[in-house]
Amino acid sequence: MTLINNKLRSTVAALFLSFIYLSIFLISQHDLMAQDTGSSGFGEYKGMVMDGKSKKTLEYASITVSNSNISTISNLDGEFLLKVPDNLKNESVIISYLGYNNKVISLSSFGSDVMKIMMEESFEELPDVNLVEVEAVKVVKKVIEQRKVNSYQDPLIVKAFYRESIKKRRTYASLAEAVVDVYKSQRGTQGDYATLERSRKSTDYRKIDTLVIKLQGGPYNNLSMDMMRNKDLFFTGDMFEIYKFTFDKMINLDDRNVYVIDFVQRPSIVEPFYEGKLYVDTESYALVKSVFSLNLRNLEKAKKFFVKKKPANADVIPMETKYIIDYKETGGKWHFSYSRIELSFKIKWDKKLFNSVYNVAIEMAVTDWKQNTEDVAVKNRDRMRRNVILTDETSGFTDPQFWGELNVIEPDKSIENAIKKIQRNYSR
């Protein structure tokens, strides 16, 4: 049987706790009014990313403004709204998506209506994998070896959009959004911290039975998912004892050839770990994407990682998890650009016939960044706490122009309908 040292086991358990931290307890409802904002000097560019043949919309497509670090992603409906300063209006947007050729469109081509952007699948001839020696373990070791070469090592100031939502079945019970500035240090994720620039929320506790479900940690949850900066998350000294790696295939991503490496938890390991896919650039051996889930086969151990507090007469059971991490290349260096965490769980009540099912989603997208060449720092009192509960510290949804010039992930149809309903309720 493979042995894992106790230090690694305790580290992984602590990390799980930081990803989705659910507090379940009674509370009274409160909402604050939104703050007023105003802005000018920028243009808005709307688009919908679609498969050119099937016309299916493409979610999580990357949209970047040329000659800048401004970016966003498409939402679950393939839609995006990009806000670009007027001094960049002669630039273009670059759209990239897994398995498709990049698309470059000048900003001047956009009109007032939503531009439908048809993506073409990549049919670039890939090397015959039968003629190429691809040993999965060697690829992963090369990723570790090239980590410092491929990643930004200098301190950065990153602007990002964060959204968290809790749904009871199909109904939104809580929705919170924020734009934050993240100060990234050379020490990895433990030295990173965030400041809150603007935020809003709405919570309808009447839709959550007699309980309130809160997410603790806010954007720090997503920051901790950066596999390349968080050295304790995945790429550890014991990882080859924990996981079995196999080569899947080679694909095209962002006009690059990419190895797809599958990984699963070894059967001899009883602690819950991950299983999923790593997408590795064939030339630089940089990690460009990862999609994975937590092994929930040992439910008794797995559910302890998610719940901080619960009533004695309720059992909280995780049903499904999903993690998505994307990286983007600029000037030969790769940086964390997007992450999404999804969790479905049910609450089983004593002496109740029916269970309550909830879906939690948190996502964060980098929308701009710059090097912190002047070593700018923020005082501790002005930083977001690592155990922050965003819904306790933010305001309402009354202002439809709330975000002004800030780039955000456009709400999908279900979130958009929820926001409109919230605004109608505020106006009464």
BAROMAR-535182 format. One record per residue (C-alpha): x, y, z; residue in one letter. Coordinates in steps of 0.5 Angstrom, whole numbers, padded with zeros to 4 digits, always signed. Layout:
N
XYZA
...
END
This chain:
428
+0000+0000+0000M
+0003+0007-0002T
+0004+0011+0004L
+0003+0019+0005I
+0006+0023+0010N
+0002+0026+0015N
+0004+0033+0014K
+0002+0032+0007L
-0005+0029+0009R
-0006+0035+0014S
-0004+0040+0008T
-0009+0037+0003V
-0015+0037+0008A
-0013+0044+0010A
-0013+0046+0003L
-0020+0043+0002F
-0023+0047+0007L
-0021+0053+0004S
-0024+0052-0003F
-0031+0052-0001I
-0033+0053+0006Y
-0040+0053+0008L
-0043+0056+0014S
-0050+0053+0016I
-0054+0057+0021F
-0060+0062+0023L
-0059+0069+0021I
-0064+0075+0020S
-0064+0078+0013Q
-0061+0085+0011H
-0059+0088+0005D
-0056+0095+0004L
-0057+0100-0002M
-0052+0100-0008A
-0047+0106-0009Q
-0047+0111-0014D
-0041+0110-0020T
-0040+0114-0026G
-0035+0113-0031S
-0033+0115-0038S
-0028+0115-0044G
-0029+0107-0046F
-0033+0103-0051G
-0037+0097-0050E
-0036+0091-0055Y
-0041+0086-0054K
-0041+0079-0057G
-0043+0072-0057M
-0038+0066-0059V
-0041+0060-0063M
-0039+0054-0066D
-0039+0056-0074G
-0042+0049-0076K
-0047+0047-0070S
-0048+0054-0068K
-0048+0052-0061K
-0045+0057-0056T
-0038+0056-0053L
-0038+0058-0045E
-0031+0060-0042Y
-0028+0063-0049A
-0022+0067-0047S
-0023+0074-0050I
-0017+0079-0050T
-0015+0086-0053V
-0009+0086-0057S
-0003+0090-0054N
-0006+0090-0047S
-0007+0086-0041N
-0015+0087-0041I
-0019+0081-0042S
-0025+0077-0040T
-0029+0071-0042I
-0035+0068-0045S
-0041+0066-0040N
-0045+0060-0040L
-0049+0063-0046D
-0043+0064-0050G
-0044+0072-0049E
-0039+0077-0047F
-0039+0085-0046L
-0032+0088-0046L
-0030+0095-0044K
-0024+0098-0047V
-0021+0105-0046P
-0022+0110-0052D
-0014+0110-0053N
-0014+0102-0055L
-0020+0103-0060K
-0016+0102-0066N
-0014+0095-0063E
-0017+0088-0064S
-0020+0083-0060V
-0017+0076-0060I
-0022+0070-0058I
-0019+0063-0056S
-0022+0056-0055Y
-0020+0049-0053L
-0020+0046-0060G
-0021+0052-0064Y
-0017+0056-0069N
-0016+0063-0066N
-0020+0069-0068K
-0018+0076-0069V
-0023+0082-0070I
-0022+0089-0070S
-0026+0093-0065L
-0028+0098-0070S
-0032+0092-0073S
-0037+0092-0067F
-0043+0095-0068G
-0049+0097-0063S
-0052+0090-0063D
-0049+0083-0061V
-0043+0081-0065M
-0044+0073-0067K
-0037+0070-0067I
-0037+0064-0071M
-0031+0059-0069M
-0028+0054-0073E
-0025+0048-0071E
-0018+0047-0071S
-0016+0041-0076F
-0009+0043-0076E
-0005+0036-0077E
-0002+0034-0070L
+0004+0030-0070P
+0002+0022-0070D
+0002+0020-0062V
+0004+0013-0064N
+0011+0016-0067L
+0012+0021-0061V
+0014+0018-0055E
+0009+0021-0050V
+0010+0019-0043E
+0005+0022-0038A
+0010+0022-0032V
+0016+0025-0036K
+0011+0030-0038V
+0008+0032-0031V
+0016+0032-0028K
+0017+0037-0034K
+0012+0042-0032V
+0015+0042-0025I
+0022+0043-0028E
+0020+0049-0032Q
+0015+0052-0027R
+0019+0058-0025K
+0021+0059-0033V
+0014+0059-0035N
+0011+0063-0029S
+0011+0070-0028Y
+0016+0071-0022Q
+0016+0079-0021D
+0010+0082-0016P
+0004+0083-0020L
-0003+0087-0019I
-0008+0084-0022V
-0015+0086-0023K
-0021+0081-0023A
-0028+0080-0023F
-0031+0075-0018Y
-0038+0072-0017R
-0041+0067-0012E
-0048+0064-0012S
-0052+0059-0009I
-0058+0056-0012K
-0064+0052-0009K
-0065+0047-0014R
-0066+0052-0020R
-0068+0058-0016T
-0062+0063-0014Y
-0062+0064-0006A
-0056+0068-0006S
-0052+0072-0011L
-0046+0076-0010A
-0041+0080-0014E
-0034+0084-0014A
-0029+0087-0017V
-0022+0086-0013V
-0015+0088-0014D
-0010+0082-0012V
-0003+0083-0010Y
+0001+0078-0012K
+0008+0077-0009S
+0014+0072-0010Q
+0012+0068-0004R
+0006+0064-0008G
-0001+0064-0006T
+0000+0065+0002Q
+0003+0071+0001G
-0002+0074-0004D
-0008+0078-0002Y
-0014+0082-0004A
-0017+0089-0004T
-0025+0090-0005L
-0026+0095-0010E
-0033+0095-0012R
-0039+0089-0010S
-0046+0088-0009R
-0050+0082-0007K
-0057+0080-0006S
-0059+0074-0001T
-0067+0072+0000D
-0066+0067+0006Y
-0074+0065+0005R
-0071+0061+0000K
-0066+0057+0004I
-0071+0053+0009D
-0070+0055+0016T
-0062+0055+0014L
-0057+0060+0011V
-0052+0058+0007I
-0045+0062+0007K
-0039+0062+0003L
-0033+0064+0007Q
-0026+0066+0004G
-0029+0070-0002G
-0024+0071-0008P
-0019+0067-0004Y
-0022+0061-0006N
-0021+0062-0013N
-0014+0064-0012L
-0012+0058-0008S
-0014+0054-0014M
-0007+0057-0018D
-0004+0050-0019M
+0003+0053-0021M
+0003+0058-0015R
+0000+0054-0010N
+0005+0049-0009K
+0002+0045-0004D
-0005+0044-0008L
-0002+0039-0013F
+0005+0039-0016F
+0008+0036-0009T
+0014+0031-0008G
+0009+0026-0006D
+0004+0027-0012M
+0007+0021-0016F
+0005+0016-0010E
-0002+0019-0010I
-0004+0019-0017Y
-0003+0015-0023K
-0002+0019-0030F
-0004+0017-0037T
-0003+0020-0044F
-0010+0021-0047D
-0009+0025-0053K
-0006+0031-0057M
-0010+0037-0059I
-0010+0044-0061N
-0011+0050-0056L
-0010+0057-0057D
-0006+0055-0064D
-0001+0051-0060R
+0000+0043-0059N
-0002+0041-0052V
-0002+0034-0049Y
-0008+0032-0045V
-0006+0028-0039I
-0011+0024-0035D
-0010+0023-0027F
-0013+0019-0022V
-0013+0017-0015Q
-0009+0011-0014R
-0014+0005-0011P
-0009+0004-0005S
-0011+0012-0002I
-0017+0012+0002V
-0016+0020+0003E
-0020+0024-0002P
-0016+0027-0007F
-0017+0029-0015Y
-0018+0026-0021E
-0019+0030-0028G
-0014+0032-0034K
-0008+0037-0035L
-0007+0041-0041Y
+0000+0042-0042V
+0004+0046-0048D
+0008+0041-0052T
+0014+0046-0053E
+0014+0050-0046S
+0011+0045-0042Y
+0007+0050-0039A
+0000+0048-0036L
-0005+0052-0040V
-0011+0049-0037K
-0014+0044-0032S
-0021+0041-0031V
-0022+0036-0025F
-0026+0034-0019S
-0026+0031-0012L
-0026+0024-0011N
-0033+0023-0007L
-0033+0016-0006R
-0031+0016+0001N
-0037+0021+0003L
-0036+0021+0010E
-0029+0023+0009K
-0030+0028+0004A
-0036+0032+0007K
-0032+0034+0013K
-0028+0038+0008F
-0034+0043+0006F
-0038+0044+0012V
-0036+0049+0018K
-0042+0049+0022K
-0049+0045+0021K
-0055+0044+0026P
-0055+0037+0029A
-0061+0035+0026N
-0058+0035+0019A
-0053+0032+0015D
-0050+0035+0009V
-0048+0031+0003I
-0043+0033-0003P
-0046+0030-0009M
-0041+0033-0015E
-0035+0038-0015T
-0032+0041-0021K
-0026+0045-0022Y
-0024+0049-0028I
-0017+0053-0028I
-0014+0057-0034D
-0008+0060-0036Y
-0006+0065-0041K
+0001+0067-0044E
+0004+0074-0045T
+0011+0075-0047G
+0013+0068-0046G
+0010+0067-0039K
+0004+0064-0037W
-0001+0067-0031H
-0007+0065-0028F
-0013+0068-0032S
-0020+0064-0030Y
-0022+0059-0025S
-0029+0056-0023R
-0031+0052-0017I
-0038+0048-0017E
-0041+0044-0012L
-0048+0040-0011S
-0050+0038-0005F
-0056+0036-0001K
-0058+0037+0006I
-0062+0031+0009K
-0066+0032+0015W
-0068+0028+0021D
-0076+0026+0021K
-0077+0030+0014K
-0079+0026+0008L
-0075+0030+0002F
-0068+0033+0002N
-0066+0040+0000S
-0061+0040-0006V
-0057+0046-0007Y
-0052+0048-0012N
-0046+0053-0011V
-0042+0056-0016A
-0036+0061-0015I
-0032+0064-0021E
-0026+0069-0022M
-0023+0072-0028A
-0017+0076-0029V
-0019+0082-0033T
-0013+0086-0033D
-0006+0086-0029W
+0001+0090-0029K
+0007+0089-0026Q
+0008+0092-0019N
+0015+0095-0020T
+0014+0100-0015E
+0013+0095-0010D
+0006+0098-0008V
+0003+0095-0001A
-0004+0096+0002V
-0004+0096+0010K
-0007+0090+0013N
-0013+0094+0016R
-0015+0095+0008D
-0014+0088+0006R
-0020+0083+0005M
-0019+0078+0011R
-0018+0071+0008R
-0024+0068+0012N
-0029+0074+0009V
-0036+0073+0008I
-0038+0077+0002L
-0045+0077+0003T
-0044+0080+0010D
-0040+0086+0007E
-0043+0088+0001T
-0049+0092-0002S
-0055+0091-0006G
-0057+0091-0014F
-0061+0097-0015T
-0056+0101-0020D
-0056+0097-0027P
-0050+0101-0029Q
-0046+0099-0022F
-0040+0097-0026W
-0039+0103-0030G
-0032+0102-0034E
-0030+0095-0030L
-0030+0089-0034N
-0034+0083-0031V
-0037+0076-0033I
-0043+0078-0037E
-0049+0074-0033P
-0052+0068-0036D
-0059+0068-0037K
-0061+0065-0031S
-0057+0070-0027I
-0059+0076-0031E
-0067+0074-0030N
-0065+0074-0022A
-0062+0081-0022I
-0068+0084-0026K
-0072+0081-0021K
-0068+0083-0015I
-0068+0090-0018Q
-0076+0090-0019R
-0076+0088-0012N
-0072+0094-0010Y
-0076+0099-0014S
-0082+0097-0010R
END
